[in-house]
Amino acid sequence: MADEPICIRHATTIEEAEIIVAWLEEQGIEATITDPSSTGVMAFGVTDPEGVEIYVADAQTAARAQAVLAEHDAADESAVTDEMIDVTCDECRHTNSFHSDYAGSTQECSECGSFIDVPGEGE
């Protein structure tokens, strides 16, 4: 008896599933997604809580795929910083919080739309 395809992950959108499948294929792992026209998929690429299922051919491939996905997820989590920079708008005095990735840039105030300079390191 041939191995059945195994679901290794649920993606939130079809687009996310396609990115994961492409990345897995770059790692030498063949994967597929459920048919986008199947039940559970709603308009604009948003799916039901079950998500878009990503499958591989068999249990051996599933173990390898889950291992490389777990390694990738761990690397992503360690690269994320939760540092926020609070900046008060000179125009309306609203305090805006920006992720540290925006340090040294100019952003818009979420309250009034005025431009705000987000200080960079050492400013």
N, C-alpha and C positions, 0 to 999 in steps of 0.2 A: 504494500500500500504506500502510495506517495505521500510525502509530507504535505500538510495543508498550509496555505499562506498564514502568516502570523502577524497580527496587529502589534506594532511596536510603539506607536505614539498616536495621540490625538492632537491635531493642530486646531487653532481657533478659526482660521480662515483657509480658504483654498490656496490663496497666495502664500501663506505661511507654510502650508503642506508642500507646495511646489518647491519652495526654497529648501526645505528640509530634504526632500527627495533629491534635488540637484546636489546638495552638499554631500549626502550619503553616496551618491554615484561618483563624486570626486574622490571619495574614500575607497572606491572599489566595491561598494555595496549596492546591489540593484534593489530598488524599492519602488512601490507604486502607491497611489492614493485611491480612495474610493471614487466612484464615478460622481463628478460634481452635480449631475442631474438626479442623483439618488435622493431619497427622502432624508430630511434632516438638514438640508441646505436651504437657507433662505436668501433673499435678495441681497445684493451688494457684497457678496462674499462672506457674510456673517453666517455662522452655523448655529445649530442648536447646542445645548450644553455638552453633548457627546462629542462634537467637533468632527473634523474631517480625519478619517482613519488612514494611517500610513502602514502599509504592509510590506513584508519581505517574504521570500519563498519558503523558508523552513526554519526550524528551531535553531540550527547551528548559525545561520545567517542572522537570526533575531538576536542571539546572544552577542554576536560581534557588533551588530548595529547599536544595540542598547549600550554596550560598553563605550563605543566611540561617541555616542550622543551624551552619555553621562560625563565623559571627559570634557567634551565641548561645553556642556552646561556649567561644569565646575569652573572652567577657565573664564567663561562669561561672567559668572557671579563674582569671581575674585577681581575682575577688571572694573566692576561697577563701584563708583563711590557715591555715597549718599550725602556728600557735603553740599550744603545749600548756602547761598549768599543772599542776605536780606539787604534790600536797597529801598530807601524812602524816596518817593517821587517828589521833586522840587515843586511841581505844579499843584498837586492835590493832596500831598502828604500821605498817600497810601503806601503801605509797606508791601513790596513785592519780593517774592522769593524766587531765585533763579538757581538752577543746578550749577555746580562749579564748572561744568563744561562751557558755560557762557561767560566765564571770567574774562575781562578785557574787551568785551563786546558792548554794543549798544542795542538795547531791547526796548520794547514798548511797555508802558505802564498798563497793567491789566484793568485798571480803574478808569483812567482818562485818555489813554492812548499816547501820552507824551513820551518822548524819547528819554531813556534812562541809561546812563553809563554804568555798566556792571564792572566794579573794580577788579583789576587783575591781581596777581600775586604781588604782595608788597605794597599795594596802593592803599 
